[in-house]
């Protein structure tokens, strides 16, 4: 089992503490199956959290030091799909629009004509949908394998990442971790 952990970090402790307490077991399961473990976290100008902060947060929630050596931490942004998500756009429309942008080598929906957006089922008056460059650059790490996902913000950040995965046809299933 490959494991993708999204935004389990100090900045989002209000939405990820339940998952944080279950990380030890999830990491053990991934280790038993020799799965990869990727941890996406919001950093940079968007959060005060840095990789050492995220590692310390995991340790404080019961993750063992040796387990951290198996984890690849990747910094990411957020809100690339959230404008549309928060406006109730059908997830399938978001996925189809992201695929269309990728096919055209475009990074945001402002490059599509209103007719193209309407054809995709999108409202051309909505704010711009952005392709997540932070994830696109790491896509080869995800492709060709199946993933278990978990994380904070199940209807926000985790879902946003899962929509991106769907747009790339990356197979995944959300873990049954308690959120």
C-alpha positions, 0 to 999 in steps of 0.5 A: 500500500502506497500512502499519501498524507495531505496537510497533517501539520501544525498549521491545520491541527484543528482538521487533522489531529484525528489522522495525526493520531493514526499515522503510526498505524498507517505508516506500519501498514505501508511498511509491511507492504513495502509501499511508498509514503508521500506527505504533502504539506503547505509551506512557503509563504502560505504557512509558517510550517516547514518540514522540520515542524511537520516531522516534529508534529508527527513525532508528537503524535506517536510516529516513530523516528525510524518511520520518518526515514521512509517518508518523502515530504513535499511542499505544496500550495493550496487553493488551486481548485478551491475557488470552484470547489467552494462555489459548488462546481461538480467535481467531475467538471473540475477534473475534466477542466484540469485534464483539458488544461493539461492537454493544452499545456495551460496553467489556468482556466483564463486561457480557455474561451468561454465557449470551451468552459461552457462545453466542459460544464463550467461557468465562465464567470467563476474565478480562475481554476489553477493547475497545481504546478507544485503537484504537476512537477511530482506527478511521476512519483504518483503514476503507475501505482495505487494509493491510499489517501488521508489527511486534514480538511477532507472536504477541502485540502484532501479532496482538492488533492484527490481531484488532482489525482483523478485528473491524472487518472492516478488510482487511489482510495481514501483510508478509513482513518477517523477524521 
